[in-house]
């Protein structure tokens, strides 16, 4: 596979972005991987590589670039580090991620190996909210999106995903943990109610015996059955909507 670290020009500066795609001729369908709250690390790059290995051009943008180069040594995480992680995640919102993605589209549209007219995306935790906002904001540009144990899916603000779903034209998949204080049952119920109200081709799934963060192999909540079931769902989603 071919990997690059590039600087994508956005409204707010230059956003470091990891890109990876198969060897050989393209163009390849694009999947954008949006990071979770702890930010860019090798585990996310490995996820991008896994996506690319199935025939996709994957882009992993660093959404914290406005703050500088932010990297966390997660095995040494304590309350003080968690406080910094929380401050970082609060530094971005729907609008900033939409603007950053507009810059990323400008870059992808100039890439010969990227088929970027209709793309998909996946967001974990913090970004589980943003993939819904992006799908609503960009309309047909997003053929599909996967939101995995997303936080902030059910809030009072106008940008809450459960309110935006009626504007989404692509297909949405929501993967939830069975036990997750960040995404309680009432949030899942609100999303499922919004799915029914829109009549769209969306799906919500609760993975048994799982906790928040179940997809990350390096995390304490890793649950291989739930993780692999989620990957299978996403690859079917991308096969159906991008190829």
Buried (B, 14 or more C-beta within 10 A) or exposed (E): EEEEEBEBEBEEEEBBBBBBBBEEEBBBBBBBBBBBBBBBBEBBBEBBBBBBEBBBBBBBBBBBBBEEEBEBEBEEEEEEBEEEBEEBBEEBBBEBBBBBBBBBBEBBEEBEBBBBBBBBBBBBBBBBBBBBBBBBBBEEBBBBBBBBBBBBBBBEEEBBBBBBBEEBBBBBBBBBBBBBEBBEEEBBEBBBBBBEEBEBBBBBEBBEEBBBBBBBEEBEBBBEEBBEBBBEBBBEBBEEBBE
